[in-house]
Amino acid sequence: MKILHITASYKPAYIYGGPIYSVAALCEALVKKDWRPKTEVIRQEMKVESQELNDETESVRKDVLDINVYTTLANGKEELSYPSGELKVIEGVPVRYFNRWTKDHSHFSPSLLWYLWKNVKQFEAVHVHAWWNLISMGAVMVCLLKGVKPIISPRGMLGKYTFSKGKKLFHQIIGRKILSRCTLHATTLMEATEIADALSLKNHKIEINDLTENQNDKSEGRVLKHISHGEEVEKWDSEKRRTARKSLIQIYVIHNLVQLPEVLPKRTRNFDGTLKLLFLSRIHPKKGIELLLDTLSKLDFPFKLSIVGDGDKAYIKGLRLKAESLNLTNYVEWFGPKYDDEKFELLASHDLLVLPSFNENFGNIVIETLAIGTPVLVSDKVGLHHWISNKRYGYVCSLTVESMLEQLKKHIKLLKKMPKYSLDGRLNFNPDVVKYLEMYERV
């Protein structure tokens, strides 16, 4: 199976945060899996002398994966130093980088779209990552014009938080119609519900297939619900599904793959009477850092907050001024971005990770933190919040000072009783790359 991934940015453009890691983790898992390397080898093993594949060898051929990535040279306001259009192999993944005309988040790259126009028909599955940029939207239009039905992973970009007045108008007039002709992938059930709400169209049915459940049932997965005009309806039988196929919008729920080091550092933090909090993510207004500062200004307990990440310099300056106005200067330490070993050492040396986002479709840092054994406090707008609550991996708050303050006090009470508190050995998170292959084959 020949699979193409299209994304506006790719490794090593780490400035864009979580999606860079998520897309790369998926592509690297696909190329590193022990798949059959060449169709010619299969022909020899199956003793097929003819160049034509019979039904038996055709079924085996599905195990042959050819993974490709088209992306731009985007690296914030700068460009990666690769020649435009040249193929690079990044961690075993063939990646073709193209120059872009715009240096903002629109990422307009005519050369990428033209190259896609000439080559898209050779791929059996096309997976487009993100929305609201001219690469993702342009790639979807190229696919549809060429008769290819793409898979789109919006990665949180169809939630209500992302809709400005202009985006909302475009979405209502054009966007929903374009997306209704595609297959959608959500990383959590929360995101799938957001997508379903955003795509509600007259005469269209929406089907959410939760592939995070029934891990042993690789043939079907779980059909979570069918939605007609925003309301659940009776589960269709096979005949109804066939007749309604043209008006059916399918959403598949598969968690992000998260790459963890083979050897994780041991958790070093023992509670010493001062609550050590960590914010580690892209520094952006949607991450809820202002709310966190407001909450800490009300906390009547010794604490230290480490803010780790990168973002717009003017925005970070504004956050520093806010911390100063709340008399928090001596309680907040500002770091730049930290990666690899440094990042995991920070996760191991704090009492609690705090991620109070206004919108977060998944949250890779949550998985990385829990793998160390450090608990988390997330808002109920983080896609993994139900999973965290059900597994008792931490705390969930609403987006208010009162709610966050209540959860922080719960953790302080726990730490007073158990200073060496850790989640070591309790993390149960192992999404299978095969679930993505199921989605590709169904499409």
Secondary structure as the mmCIF struct_conf table of DSSP 4:
data_model
#
loop_
_struct_conf.conf_type_id
_struct_conf.id
_struct_conf.beg_label_comp_id
_struct_conf.beg_label_asym_id
_struct_conf.beg_label_seq_id
_struct_conf.end_label_comp_id
_struct_conf.end_label_asym_id
_struct_conf.end_label_seq_id
STRN STRN1 LYS A 2 ILE A 6
BEND BEND1 ALA A 8 ALA A 8
TURN_TY1_P TURN_TY1_P1 LYS A 11 PRO A 12
HELX_RH_3T_P HELX_RH_3T_P1 TYR A 14 TYR A 16
HELX_RH_AL_P HELX_RH_AL_P1 GLY A 18 LYS A 32
BEND BEND2 LYS A 33 LYS A 33
HELX_RH_AL_P HELX_RH_AL_P2 THR A 39 GLU A 45
TURN_TY1_P TURN_TY1_P2 MET A 46 LYS A 47
BEND BEND3 SER A 50 GLU A 52
HELX_RH_AL_P HELX_RH_AL_P3 ASP A 55 ARG A 61
TURN_TY1_P TURN_TY1_P3 LYS A 62 ASP A 63
STRN STRN2 ASP A 66 THR A 72
STRN STRN3 ALA A 74 ASN A 75
TURN_TY1_P TURN_TY1_P4 GLY A 76 LYS A 77
STRN STRN4 GLU A 78 GLU A 79
BEND BEND4 SER A 81 TYR A 82
HELX_LH_PP_P HELX_LH_PP_P1 PRO A 83 PRO A 83
TURN_TY1_P TURN_TY1_P5 SER A 84 GLY A 85
STRN STRN5 LEU A 87 ILE A 90
TURN_TY1_P TURN_TY1_P6 GLU A 91 GLY A 92
STRN STRN6 VAL A 93 PHE A 98
BEND BEND5 TRP A 101 TRP A 101
BEND BEND6 ASP A 104 ASP A 104
TURN_TY1_P TURN_TY1_P7 HIS A 105 SER A 106
HELX_RH_AL_P HELX_RH_AL_P4 PRO A 110 ASN A 119
HELX_RH_3T_P HELX_RH_3T_P2 VAL A 120 GLN A 122
BEND BEND7 GLU A 124 GLU A 124
STRN STRN7 ALA A 125 HIS A 129
BEND BEND8 TRP A 131 ASN A 133
HELX_RH_AL_P HELX_RH_AL_P5 LEU A 134 LEU A 145
TURN_TY1_P TURN_TY1_P8 LYS A 146 GLY A 147
STRN STRN8 ILE A 151 SER A 153
TURN_TY1_P TURN_TY1_P9 ARG A 155 LEU A 158
BEND BEND9 GLY A 159 GLY A 159
HELX_RH_3T_P HELX_RH_3T_P3 LYS A 160 THR A 162
HELX_RH_AL_P HELX_RH_AL_P6 LYS A 165 PHE A 170
HELX_RH_PI_P HELX_RH_PI_P1 HIS A 171 GLY A 175
HELX_RH_AL_P HELX_RH_AL_P7 ARG A 176 LEU A 179
TURN_TY1_P TURN_TY1_P10 SER A 180 ARG A 181
BEND BEND10 CYS A 182 CYS A 182
STRN STRN9 THR A 183 ALA A 186
BEND BEND11 THR A 187 THR A 188
HELX_RH_AL_P HELX_RH_AL_P8 LEU A 189 ALA A 198
TURN_TY1_P TURN_TY1_P11 LEU A 199 LEU A 199
TURN_TY1_P TURN_TY1_P12 LYS A 202 ASN A 203
STRN STRN10 LYS A 205 ASP A 210
TURN_TY1_P TURN_TY1_P13 LEU A 211 THR A 212
BEND BEND12 GLU A 213 GLU A 213
TURN_TY1_P TURN_TY1_P14 GLN A 215 ASN A 216
TURN_TY1_P TURN_TY1_P15 LYS A 218 GLU A 220
STRN STRN11 ARG A 222 SER A 228
TURN_TY1_P TURN_TY1_P16 HIS A 229 GLY A 230
STRN STRN12 GLU A 231 GLU A 232
HELX_LH_PP_P HELX_LH_PP_P2 GLU A 234 TRP A 236
HELX_RH_AL_P HELX_RH_AL_P9 SER A 238 THR A 243
TURN_TY1_P TURN_TY1_P17 ALA A 244 ALA A 244
HELX_RH_3T_P HELX_RH_3T_P4 ARG A 245 SER A 247
STRN STRN13 LEU A 248 VAL A 253
HELX_LH_PP_P HELX_LH_PP_P3 HIS A 255 LEU A 257
BEND BEND13 GLU A 262 VAL A 263
HELX_LH_PP_P HELX_LH_PP_P4 LEU A 264 ARG A 267
BEND BEND14 GLY A 273 THR A 274
STRN STRN14 LEU A 275 LEU A 280
BEND BEND15 SER A 281 SER A 281
STRN STRN15 ILE A 283 ILE A 283
HELX_RH_3T_P HELX_RH_3T_P5 PRO A 285 LYS A 287
HELX_RH_AL_P HELX_RH_AL_P10 ILE A 289 LEU A 296
TURN_TY1_P TURN_TY1_P18 SER A 297 LYS A 298
BEND BEND16 PHE A 301 PHE A 301
STRN STRN16 PHE A 303 VAL A 308
STRN STRN17 GLY A 311 GLY A 311
HELX_RH_AL_P HELX_RH_AL_P11 LYS A 313 SER A 325
TURN_TY1_P TURN_TY1_P19 LEU A 326 ASN A 327
HELX_RH_3T_P HELX_RH_3T_P6 THR A 329 TYR A 331
STRN STRN18 VAL A 332 PHE A 335
HELX_RH_AL_P HELX_RH_AL_P12 ASP A 340 ALA A 348
TURN_TY1_P TURN_TY1_P20 SER A 349 SER A 349
BEND BEND17 ASP A 351 ASP A 351
STRN STRN19 LEU A 352 LEU A 355
BEND BEND18 PHE A 358 PHE A 358
STRN STRN20 GLU A 360 GLU A 360
BEND BEND19 ASN A 361 ASN A 361
HELX_RH_AL_P HELX_RH_AL_P13 ASN A 364 ILE A 372
TURN_TY1_P TURN_TY1_P21 GLY A 373 GLY A 373
STRN STRN21 VAL A 376 SER A 379
TURN_TY1_P TURN_TY1_P22 ASP A 380 LYS A 381
STRN STRN22 VAL A 382 VAL A 382
TURN_TY1_P TURN_TY1_P23 GLY A 383 LEU A 384
HELX_RH_AL_P HELX_RH_AL_P14 HIS A 385 LYS A 391
TURN_TY1_P TURN_TY1_P24 ARG A 392 ARG A 392
BEND BEND20 TYR A 393 TYR A 393
STRN STRN23 GLY A 394 CYS A 397
BEND BEND21 LEU A 399 THR A 400
HELX_RH_AL_P HELX_RH_AL_P15 VAL A 401 LYS A 417
TURN_TY1_P TURN_TY1_P25 PRO A 419 LYS A 420
TURN_TY1_P TURN_TY1_P26 ASP A 424 GLY A 425
HELX_RH_AL_P HELX_RH_AL_P16 VAL A 433 ARG A 442
#
